[in-house]
Amino acid sequence: MPNYAVLGLGLMGSALCYDLLTYDPTSQVYGFDKEPKQREKQKIKLRNFEKRFHVENLDLNEKNQQKLKQVLIENEIAVVFGAVDYKFNFGLTKICMEASCSFVDLGGNPSVVQKQQTMDKEAKKAEVTIIPDLGLAPGMVNIVAAHGMRKFDSLDECHLRVGGLPQEPKTILNYQQVFAIRGLTNEYLEDAKVIEDGTLKNIPSLTDIEKISFPKPWGELEAFNTSGGISSLPDIFEGSIKQLTYKTIRFPGHAQFFSFLKEFGLLSSEDFPLNPGVSPREVIEYYLVKNLPQNQPDAVLARITILGKINNQVRTHVYQLIDLYDTKAEFSAMARTTAFPASIIGQFIAHGKIIIHGVLKCEEHVPTSALIDELEKRNIQFEFIEYQEK
């Protein structure tokens, strides 16, 4: 009977708790959040599991981290899920190793993930499993893409296109909050990693805008370079593929708007000269949070396109996902496709389906067929299409 801890009870943390309680019915789940209202909200939402669901206060200030470690030890937590701001993930990795807990997080920031990967030896010594970057993308989409690429005898190209969109677009951006705004702006500020002509490169985000179409009602959309989503794929497949790219899908015009903010310094983290202590980025993020719609029906669109040869035949494999807001359970498509895969993989660790210790790359160590089977139980399904050159 494994015990789990979910740090952060927002949109993703709530879905994590629900999935763990539903699909691991012998488990005890401890949900942590610093906001009393959020803790109470989740107690009400998950009241059907009240005997197995417990809420705790969460304070990640450095002076309180030892208290968190002690709570994890006292409750014999097997796996901790990080559903808080990515800036905490490195510190949480250390805490979990000290508490002999495995740790998975929703990732999204390449610099933080690189720091976590430097702790591989310490994680092996502590006999725990750490898997960063476990969400939608980075995460589930990357795992499926790696699985798909390994079916080819030789690879030419792989292109990942992923986005969360409102079903009823509003405001000038035709966008709504489906995850933390700080994570959104981070994707647009840091460079994107790609492989071009067989060479690993870093290129600016919000560039190389392309048109992309999905079935009605979506129609023609745009996709552009963003950071983080490609995760470890370039490192794993460098030398064996000519082109490897990741782009975010949005309604047309989105990239141009944020390119303006970026070009004019309105996403800068430097102090505003006329008001030291406040940065333009903080102001922009404040008003995005204030004005962008929230908690409305959304959709996740994903397409993985792989080109190469199998048995000396040129083939193209396409994996496509369209996932919609769950009106019955009241979970967004973004929460379903981000939190549920992380929950599944955390359960794999707890139940011995992933037994390797260290800081792992999800694309290399997650049993993909088992993951796909579990996703289908949650009605998350990739459509597979194959094209063969005549």
Kinemage of the C-alpha trace (Angstrom):
@kinemage 1
@onewidth
@group {chain A} dominant
@subgroup {mainchain}
@vectorlist {calphas} color= white
{ca met a 1} P 0.000 0.000 0.000
{ca pro a 2} L 2.015 2.978 -1.237
{ca asn a 3} L 1.671 6.458 0.212
{ca tyr a 4} L 1.933 9.432 -2.138
{ca ala a 5} L 2.507 13.146 -1.584
{ca val a 6} L 1.320 15.800 -4.032
{ca leu a 7} L 2.945 19.196 -3.539
{ca gly a 8} L 0.625 21.910 -4.819
{ca leu a 9} L -3.155 21.518 -5.126
{ca gly a 10} L -3.826 23.724 -8.137
{ca leu a 11} L -5.236 22.491 -11.449
{ca met a 12} L -2.515 19.879 -11.925
{ca gly a 13} L -2.167 18.837 -8.292
{ca ser a 14} L -5.900 18.296 -7.946
{ca ala a 15} L -5.929 16.018 -11.011
{ca leu a 16} L -2.892 14.135 -9.688
{ca cys a 17} L -4.643 13.425 -6.388
{ca tyr a 18} L -7.820 12.300 -8.141
{ca asp a 19} L -5.966 9.913 -10.442
{ca leu a 20} L -3.887 8.381 -7.652
{ca leu a 21} L -6.934 7.843 -5.463
{ca thr a 22} L -8.966 6.406 -8.336
{ca tyr a 23} L -6.439 4.070 -9.957
{ca asp a 24} L -4.421 3.021 -6.915
{ca pro a 25} L -7.323 2.201 -4.562
{ca thr a 26} L -5.144 0.930 -1.699
{ca ser a 27} L -3.077 4.118 -1.529
{ca gln a 28} L -3.029 6.998 0.922
{ca val a 29} L -2.581 10.420 -0.712
{ca tyr a 30} L -1.305 13.501 1.102
{ca gly a 31} L -2.026 16.803 -0.632
{ca phe a 32} L 0.095 19.821 0.312
{ca asp a 33} L -0.685 23.472 -0.357
{ca lys a 34} L 0.147 26.777 1.326
{ca glu a 35} L -3.345 28.212 0.769
{ca pro a 36} L -6.043 27.154 3.294
{ca lys a 37} L -8.794 27.836 0.726
{ca gln a 38} L -7.123 25.541 -1.784
{ca arg a 39} L -6.748 22.772 0.783
{ca glu a 40} L -10.403 23.064 1.762
{ca lys a 41} L -11.490 23.151 -1.889
{ca gln a 42} L -9.743 19.860 -2.592
{ca lys a 43} L -11.130 18.239 0.541
{ca ile a 44} L -14.600 19.026 -0.779
{ca lys a 45} L -13.838 17.956 -4.367
{ca leu a 46} L -12.290 14.663 -3.231
{ca arg a 47} L -14.688 14.011 -0.347
{ca asn a 48} L -15.552 10.564 -1.751
{ca phe a 49} L -11.974 9.569 -0.884
{ca glu a 50} L -11.895 11.288 2.525
{ca lys a 51} L -10.576 8.219 4.377
{ca arg a 52} L -7.553 8.034 2.059
{ca phe a 53} L -7.005 11.730 1.255
{ca his a 54} L -5.247 14.007 3.711
{ca val a 55} L -4.302 17.684 3.372
{ca glu a 56} L -1.244 19.381 4.833
{ca asn a 57} L 0.119 22.910 4.904
{ca leu a 58} L 3.039 23.501 2.545
{ca asp a 59} L 5.704 26.125 3.108
{ca leu a 60} L 8.701 25.816 0.814
{ca asn a 61} L 10.732 28.570 2.405
{ca glu a 62} L 14.229 27.267 3.057
{ca lys a 63} L 13.845 27.373 6.845
{ca asn a 64} L 10.795 25.083 6.636
{ca gln a 65} L 12.210 22.490 4.245
{ca gln a 66} L 13.398 20.232 7.057
{ca lys a 67} L 9.822 20.152 8.356
{ca leu a 68} L 8.589 18.954 4.971
{ca lys a 69} L 11.259 16.242 4.944
{ca gln a 70} L 10.147 15.096 8.374
{ca val a 71} L 6.496 14.895 7.285
{ca leu a 72} L 7.481 12.784 4.261
{ca ile a 73} L 9.455 10.418 6.495
{ca glu a 74} L 6.773 10.148 9.176
{ca asn a 75} L 4.091 9.281 6.604
{ca glu a 76} L 6.339 6.779 4.789
{ca ile a 77} L 5.842 8.499 1.425
{ca ala a 78} L 6.973 6.363 -1.504
{ca val a 79} L 6.629 8.906 -4.330
{ca val a 80} L 6.392 12.700 -4.216
{ca phe a 81} L 4.823 14.666 -7.077
{ca gly a 82} L 5.983 18.225 -7.672
{ca ala a 83} L 3.072 20.342 -8.941
{ca val a 84} L 4.480 23.674 -7.796
{ca asp a 85} L 6.540 26.364 -9.529
{ca tyr a 86} L 9.502 24.774 -11.325
{ca lys a 87} L 11.917 26.965 -9.340
{ca phe a 88} L 11.386 24.633 -6.350
{ca asn a 89} L 12.139 21.374 -8.191
{ca phe a 90} L 15.892 21.252 -7.559
{ca gly a 91} L 15.444 21.829 -3.819
{ca leu a 92} L 12.618 19.290 -3.695
{ca thr a 93} L 14.839 16.752 -5.424
{ca lys a 94} L 17.355 17.086 -2.577
{ca ile a 95} L 14.659 16.888 0.103
{ca cys a 96} L 13.201 13.724 -1.413
{ca met a 97} L 16.580 12.027 -1.615
{ca glu a 98} L 17.226 12.852 2.044
{ca ala a 99} L 13.782 11.449 2.921
{ca ser a 100} L 14.324 8.323 0.760
{ca cys a 101} L 11.355 9.232 -1.461
{ca ser a 102} L 11.210 8.996 -5.217
{ca phe a 103} L 10.252 12.244 -6.953
{ca val a 104} L 8.599 13.197 -10.224
{ca asp a 105} L 7.757 16.713 -11.351
{ca leu a 106} L 5.979 18.479 -14.195
{ca gly a 107} L 9.214 20.184 -15.251
{ca gly a 108} L 9.284 22.593 -18.162
{ca asn a 109} L 12.469 24.549 -17.383
{ca pro a 110} L 15.596 23.097 -19.057
{ca ser a 111} L 18.038 24.856 -16.704
{ca val a 112} L 16.391 23.389 -13.610
{ca val a 113} L 16.273 19.924 -15.179
{ca gln a 114} L 19.991 20.103 -15.987
{ca lys a 115} L 20.713 20.884 -12.326
{ca gln a 116} L 18.586 17.931 -11.256
{ca gln a 117} L 20.491 15.637 -13.637
{ca thr a 118} L 23.763 16.492 -11.877
{ca met a 119} L 22.377 14.658 -8.815
{ca asp a 120} L 22.233 11.267 -10.518
{ca lys a 121} L 24.960 9.708 -8.339
{ca glu a 122} L 23.347 10.988 -5.148
{ca ala a 123} L 19.963 9.593 -6.219
{ca lys a 124} L 21.498 6.189 -6.970
{ca lys a 125} L 23.188 6.203 -3.571
{ca ala a 126} L 19.883 7.099 -1.882
{ca glu a 127} L 18.200 4.301 -3.899
{ca val a 128} L 15.453 6.588 -5.193
{ca thr a 129} L 14.086 7.337 -8.645
{ca ile a 130} L 13.887 10.952 -9.823
{ca ile a 131} L 12.129 11.725 -13.122
{ca pro a 132} L 11.846 15.413 -14.062
{ca asp a 133} L 9.862 16.813 -17.004
{ca leu a 134} L 6.820 14.572 -16.584
{ca gly a 135} L 3.813 16.404 -17.909
{ca leu a 136} L 2.254 16.784 -21.338
{ca ala a 137} L 5.292 18.151 -23.188
{ca pro a 138} L 7.793 17.693 -21.775
{ca gly a 139} L 6.499 14.306 -20.712
{ca met a 140} L 3.868 12.129 -22.342
{ca val a 141} L 4.329 13.446 -25.898
{ca asn a 142} L 8.113 13.020 -25.693
{ca ile a 143} L 7.770 9.445 -24.447
{ca val a 144} L 5.434 8.561 -27.338
{ca ala a 145} L 7.737 10.332 -29.827
{ca ala a 146} L 10.806 8.403 -28.623
{ca his a 147} L 8.842 5.161 -28.769
{ca gly a 148} L 7.768 5.982 -32.324
{ca met a 149} L 11.285 6.916 -33.457
{ca arg a 150} L 12.712 3.630 -32.199
{ca lys a 151} L 10.465 1.743 -34.654
{ca phe a 152} L 12.513 3.105 -37.581
{ca asp a 153} L 15.685 1.547 -38.930
{ca ser a 154} L 16.923 5.018 -39.917
{ca leu a 155} L 15.517 8.443 -39.081
{ca asp a 156} L 15.256 11.609 -41.135
{ca glu a 157} L 12.885 13.899 -39.222
{ca cys a 158} L 10.678 14.139 -36.143
{ca his a 159} L 8.435 17.119 -35.450
{ca leu a 160} L 6.413 17.610 -32.262
{ca arg a 161} L 3.524 20.094 -32.250
{ca val a 162} L 1.587 20.570 -29.002
{ca gly a 163} L -0.795 23.150 -27.593
{ca gly a 164} L -3.582 23.833 -25.109
{ca leu a 165} L -6.408 25.944 -26.534
{ca pro a 166} L -9.773 27.266 -25.319
{ca gln a 167} L -12.798 25.655 -26.911
{ca glu a 168} L -14.411 29.087 -27.062
{ca pro a 169} L -11.569 31.567 -27.630
{ca lys a 170} L -11.885 35.003 -26.044
{ca thr a 171} L -9.809 38.197 -25.688
{ca ile a 172} L -7.341 39.450 -28.287
{ca leu a 173} L -5.084 36.465 -27.549
{ca asn a 174} L -7.737 33.763 -28.071
{ca tyr a 175} L -6.105 32.070 -25.103
{ca gln a 176} L -6.965 31.080 -21.545
{ca gln a 177} L -4.963 30.012 -18.502
{ca val a 178} L -4.487 26.263 -18.556
{ca phe a 179} L -1.311 26.249 -16.457
{ca ala a 180} L 0.832 28.739 -14.543
{ca ile a 181} L 1.507 31.986 -16.419
{ca arg a 182} L 5.130 31.981 -15.213
{ca gly a 183} L 5.560 28.677 -17.039
{ca leu a 184} L 3.999 30.176 -20.168
{ca thr a 185} L 6.309 33.201 -20.297
{ca asn a 186} L 9.307 31.003 -19.533
{ca glu a 187} L 8.560 28.971 -22.681
{ca tyr a 188} L 8.654 32.160 -24.731
{ca leu a 189} L 11.783 33.679 -23.175
{ca glu a 190} L 14.336 30.872 -23.124
{ca asp a 191} L 15.865 29.468 -26.311
{ca ala a 192} L 14.473 26.374 -27.980
{ca lys a 193} L 16.666 23.343 -28.604
{ca val a 194} L 16.491 21.703 -32.059
{ca ile a 195} L 18.464 19.480 -34.376
{ca glu a 196} L 18.975 21.023 -37.823
{ca asp a 197} L 20.889 19.180 -40.543
{ca gly a 198} L 22.101 16.759 -37.905
{ca thr a 199} L 23.492 19.504 -35.652
{ca leu a 200} L 22.210 20.366 -32.170
{ca lys a 201} L 21.355 24.070 -31.957
{ca asn a 202} L 19.699 26.619 -29.693
{ca ile a 203} L 17.380 29.039 -31.469
{ca pro a 204} L 15.149 31.879 -30.195
{ca ser a 205} L 11.630 31.031 -29.103
{ca leu a 206} L 8.611 32.604 -30.838
{ca thr a 207} L 10.333 32.117 -34.223
{ca asp a 208} L 9.710 30.024 -37.376
{ca ile a 209} L 5.939 30.452 -37.283
{ca glu a 210} L 4.183 27.864 -39.432
{ca lys a 211} L 0.579 27.110 -40.322
{ca ile a 212} L -0.898 23.888 -38.989
{ca ser a 213} L -4.423 22.522 -39.433
{ca phe a 214} L -6.579 20.237 -37.310
{ca pro a 215} L -10.068 18.882 -37.967
{ca lys a 216} L -13.073 21.113 -37.341
{ca pro a 217} L -13.753 23.135 -35.303
{ca trp a 218} L -10.055 24.006 -35.012
{ca gly a 219} L -9.105 24.679 -38.608
{ca glu a 220} L -5.925 26.624 -39.362
{ca leu a 221} L -3.697 27.435 -36.387
{ca glu a 222} L -0.085 28.513 -35.909
{ca ala a 223} L 2.912 26.779 -34.364
{ca phe a 224} L 6.230 28.314 -33.316
{ca asn a 225} L 9.433 27.454 -31.471
{ca thr a 226} L 9.292 27.403 -27.660
{ca ser a 227} L 11.674 26.170 -24.995
{ca gly a 228} L 11.416 23.173 -22.693
{ca gly a 229} L 8.894 21.034 -24.512
{ca ile a 230} L 11.445 18.986 -26.431
{ca ser a 231} L 13.131 17.927 -23.165
{ca ser a 232} L 15.872 15.296 -23.613
{ca leu a 233} L 14.999 14.125 -27.128
{ca pro a 234} L 17.810 16.084 -28.870
{ca asp a 235} L 20.396 14.696 -26.443
{ca ile a 236} L 19.157 11.140 -26.948
{ca phe a 237} L 18.808 11.224 -30.750
{ca glu a 238} L 21.681 13.542 -31.716
{ca gly a 239} L 23.717 11.780 -34.364
{ca ser a 240} L 20.846 9.575 -35.533
{ca ile a 241} L 18.364 12.118 -36.960
{ca lys a 242} L 18.643 15.050 -39.368
{ca gln a 243} L 15.772 17.255 -38.152
{ca leu a 244} L 14.121 17.335 -34.729
{ca thr a 245} L 11.851 20.208 -33.698
{ca tyr a 246} L 9.245 21.149 -31.117
{ca lys a 247} L 6.666 23.917 -31.568
{ca thr a 248} L 3.718 25.175 -29.536
{ca ile a 249} L 0.277 25.411 -31.165
{ca arg a 250} L -1.824 28.547 -30.706
{ca phe a 251} L -4.533 30.503 -32.507
{ca pro a 252} L -3.067 32.813 -35.186
{ca gly a 253} L -1.562 36.066 -33.897
{ca his a 254} L -0.450 34.762 -30.503
{ca ala a 255} L 3.256 34.604 -31.358
{ca gln a 256} L 3.276 38.117 -32.798
{ca phe a 257} L 1.758 39.564 -29.622
{ca phe a 258} L 4.319 37.938 -27.322
{ca ser a 259} L 7.155 38.742 -29.748
{ca phe a 260} L 6.241 42.404 -29.321
{ca leu a 261} L 6.354 42.083 -25.522
{ca lys a 262} L 9.715 40.310 -25.712
{ca glu a 263} L 11.286 42.701 -28.227
{ca phe a 264} L 10.318 45.808 -26.248
{ca gly a 265} L 11.578 44.454 -22.921
{ca leu a 266} L 8.136 43.990 -21.416
{ca leu a 267} L 9.029 40.445 -20.352
{ca ser a 268} L 12.331 41.488 -18.790
{ca ser a 269} L 13.059 40.299 -15.254
{ca glu a 270} L 15.299 43.315 -14.598
{ca asp a 271} L 14.045 45.995 -12.223
{ca phe a 272} L 11.944 48.754 -13.774
{ca pro a 273} L 14.170 51.848 -13.393
{ca leu a 274} L 11.333 54.072 -12.154
{ca asn a 275} L 10.199 51.517 -9.577
{ca pro a 276} L 13.088 49.322 -8.377
{ca gly a 277} L 11.980 45.998 -6.967
{ca val a 278} L 9.333 45.477 -9.667
{ca ser a 279} L 10.127 44.006 -13.085
{ca pro a 280} L 8.158 44.444 -16.340
{ca arg a 281} L 7.697 40.671 -16.465
{ca glu a 282} L 5.984 40.626 -13.073
{ca val a 283} L 3.593 43.378 -14.177
{ca ile a 284} L 2.729 41.658 -17.470
{ca glu a 285} L 2.217 38.326 -15.727
{ca tyr a 286} L 0.006 39.961 -13.095
{ca tyr a 287} L -2.331 41.364 -15.737
{ca leu a 288} L -2.325 38.165 -17.774
{ca val a 289} L -3.444 36.256 -14.680
{ca lys a 290} L -6.019 38.938 -13.918
{ca asn a 291} L -7.539 39.183 -17.393
{ca leu a 292} L -7.146 35.854 -19.178
{ca pro a 293} L -10.142 33.508 -18.802
{ca gln a 294} L -9.757 30.520 -16.483
{ca asn a 295} L -11.580 27.270 -15.757
{ca gln a 296} L -13.425 27.156 -19.059
{ca pro a 297} L -13.644 24.195 -21.470
{ca asp a 298} L -10.322 23.638 -23.202
{ca ala a 299} L -8.653 21.222 -25.595
{ca val a 300} L -5.183 19.775 -26.004
{ca leu a 301} L -3.944 19.216 -29.543
{ca ala a 302} L -0.799 17.211 -30.244
{ca arg a 303} L 0.786 15.837 -33.385
{ca ile a 304} L 4.032 13.877 -33.706
{ca thr a 305} L 5.306 13.382 -37.272
{ca ile a 306} L 8.211 10.985 -37.865
{ca leu a 307} L 9.908 10.365 -41.219
{ca gly a 308} L 12.464 7.674 -41.986
{ca lys a 309} L 12.965 4.154 -43.307
{ca ile a 310} L 11.649 0.789 -42.131
{ca asn a 311} L 12.799 -2.315 -44.034
{ca asn a 312} L 14.341 0.033 -46.607
{ca gln a 313} L 10.938 1.635 -47.303
{ca val a 314} L 10.381 5.367 -46.803
{ca arg a 315} L 7.595 5.821 -44.264
{ca thr a 316} L 5.882 8.556 -42.316
{ca his a 317} L 4.248 7.858 -38.959
{ca val a 318} L 1.859 10.351 -37.400
{ca tyr a 319} L 0.559 10.205 -33.830
{ca gln a 320} L -2.275 12.653 -33.199
{ca leu a 321} L -4.136 13.492 -29.999
{ca ile a 322} L -7.197 15.689 -29.455
{ca asp a 323} L -8.304 15.677 -25.832
{ca leu a 324} L -11.208 17.717 -24.440
{ca tyr a 325} L -12.274 19.092 -21.067
{ca asp a 326} L -13.928 16.413 -18.916
{ca thr a 327} L -17.325 17.868 -18.042
{ca lys a 328} L -18.199 15.011 -15.675
{ca ala a 329} L -15.082 15.034 -13.491
{ca glu a 330} L -14.465 18.740 -14.170
{ca phe a 331} L -10.833 18.381 -15.186
{ca ser a 332} L -9.359 20.438 -17.998
{ca ala a 333} L -7.811 18.696 -20.978
{ca met a 334} L -4.488 20.236 -19.940
{ca ala a 335} L -4.812 18.791 -16.428
{ca arg a 336} L -5.778 15.371 -17.807
{ca thr a 337} L -2.884 15.192 -20.264
{ca thr a 338} L -0.350 16.672 -17.843
{ca ala a 339} L -1.252 15.214 -14.453
{ca phe a 340} L -2.574 11.787 -15.428
{ca pro a 341} L 0.632 10.642 -17.215
{ca ala a 342} L 2.700 11.840 -14.249
{ca ser a 343} L 0.406 9.960 -11.887
{ca ile a 344} L 0.679 6.784 -13.949
{ca ile a 345} L 4.474 6.937 -14.023
{ca gly a 346} L 4.629 7.650 -10.291
{ca gln a 347} L 2.498 4.550 -9.755
{ca phe a 348} L 4.890 2.576 -11.967
{ca ile a 349} L 7.702 3.573 -9.600
{ca ala a 350} L 5.708 2.742 -6.462
{ca his a 351} L 4.682 -0.678 -7.780
{ca gly a 352} L 8.069 -1.725 -9.182
{ca lys a 353} L 7.411 -1.294 -12.912
{ca ile a 354} L 10.290 1.200 -12.956
{ca ile a 355} L 13.072 -0.094 -10.716
{ca ile a 356} L 16.105 1.872 -11.890
{ca his a 357} L 17.451 4.413 -9.404
{ca gly a 358} L 18.982 7.778 -10.277
{ca val a 359} L 17.828 10.873 -12.159
{ca leu a 360} L 16.206 9.391 -15.249
{ca lys a 361} L 15.132 10.667 -18.649
{ca cys a 362} L 11.491 9.764 -19.142
{ca glu a 363} L 12.040 9.031 -22.855
{ca glu a 364} L 14.482 6.234 -21.966
{ca his a 365} L 13.017 4.563 -18.896
{ca val a 366} L 9.214 4.725 -18.968
{ca pro a 367} L 7.590 1.524 -20.327
{ca thr a 368} L 5.677 3.130 -23.189
{ca ser a 369} L 3.264 0.319 -24.031
{ca ala a 370} L 2.170 0.114 -20.388
{ca leu a 371} L 1.786 3.910 -20.285
{ca ile a 372} L -0.362 3.919 -23.436
{ca asp a 373} L -2.557 1.152 -21.985
{ca glu a 374} L -3.094 3.169 -18.804
{ca leu a 375} L -3.806 6.360 -20.757
{ca glu a 376} L -6.492 4.567 -22.760
{ca lys a 377} L -8.219 3.599 -19.491
{ca arg a 378} L -8.513 7.364 -18.895
{ca asn a 379} L -9.786 7.934 -22.469
{ca ile a 380} L -6.550 9.617 -23.576
{ca gln a 381} L -5.774 8.118 -26.976
{ca phe a 382} L -3.328 8.835 -29.776
{ca glu a 383} L -4.564 8.180 -33.309
{ca phe a 384} L -1.870 6.469 -35.404
{ca ile a 385} L -1.564 7.047 -39.159
{ca glu a 386} L 1.065 5.491 -41.417
{ca tyr a 387} L 2.082 6.645 -44.876
{ca gln a 388} L 4.340 4.594 -47.150
{ca glu a 389} L 6.075 6.031 -50.212
{ca lys a 390} L 5.103 4.164 -53.336
